[in-house]
């Protein structure tokens, strides 16, 4: 895909959603970090339902440690891998206090040193909480990048590197959100909604979904007498 196509793709996504935001609910970098850790193999909706109560009683590392692993587990029991995630939330809260004065660091290496925080989670936090032009490649962005030809790659790291290289600077800050939301609601996995896609003429996916055929009329004409 050439530079002009890439620029037009981002321009159209920006026109449709000029100020994209995360669908996770949070009020601070710490709440965002916890929410993203909890979102692994879970939907944003399920995470928001759990954190709505959790963050009422524990919205800082100090309060999370005071709450304890057992009660954290109770709050997030509806989320997949909740036991492991509860352990990680407690452990990362402890390290934030020990190493960073209770603050979430705006540094990739420091973030990835926290339990339960991988490259994707670090990218999300750096982008949303600290305004860094990172791109967290999840299944949606990986699919879109390969399907459209925007930044094809054999693994998430290759796709991330290509997106960072080829995304025009003026679109870099919000590229992550535009792509993930497009993949979540339009360029879906099984049957992409190509007829309603704003970039369908720029996309290099050959097997585009065709519009549904018009329904056949069901009424019967009255025979003239």
Secondary structure as UniProt FT lines:
FT   HELIX           3..16
FT   TURN            18..19
FT   HELIX           29..38
FT   TURN            39..41
FT   HELIX           44..57
FT   HELIX           61..67
FT   HELIX           69..75
FT   TURN            76..78
FT   TURN            80..81
FT   HELIX           82..100
FT   TURN            101..102
FT   HELIX           108..112
FT   TURN            115..116
FT   HELIX           119..128
FT   TURN            129..130
FT   HELIX           139..148
FT   HELIX           156..166
FT   HELIX           169..171
FT   TURN            172..174
FT   HELIX           175..185
FT   HELIX           194..196
FT   TURN            198..202
//
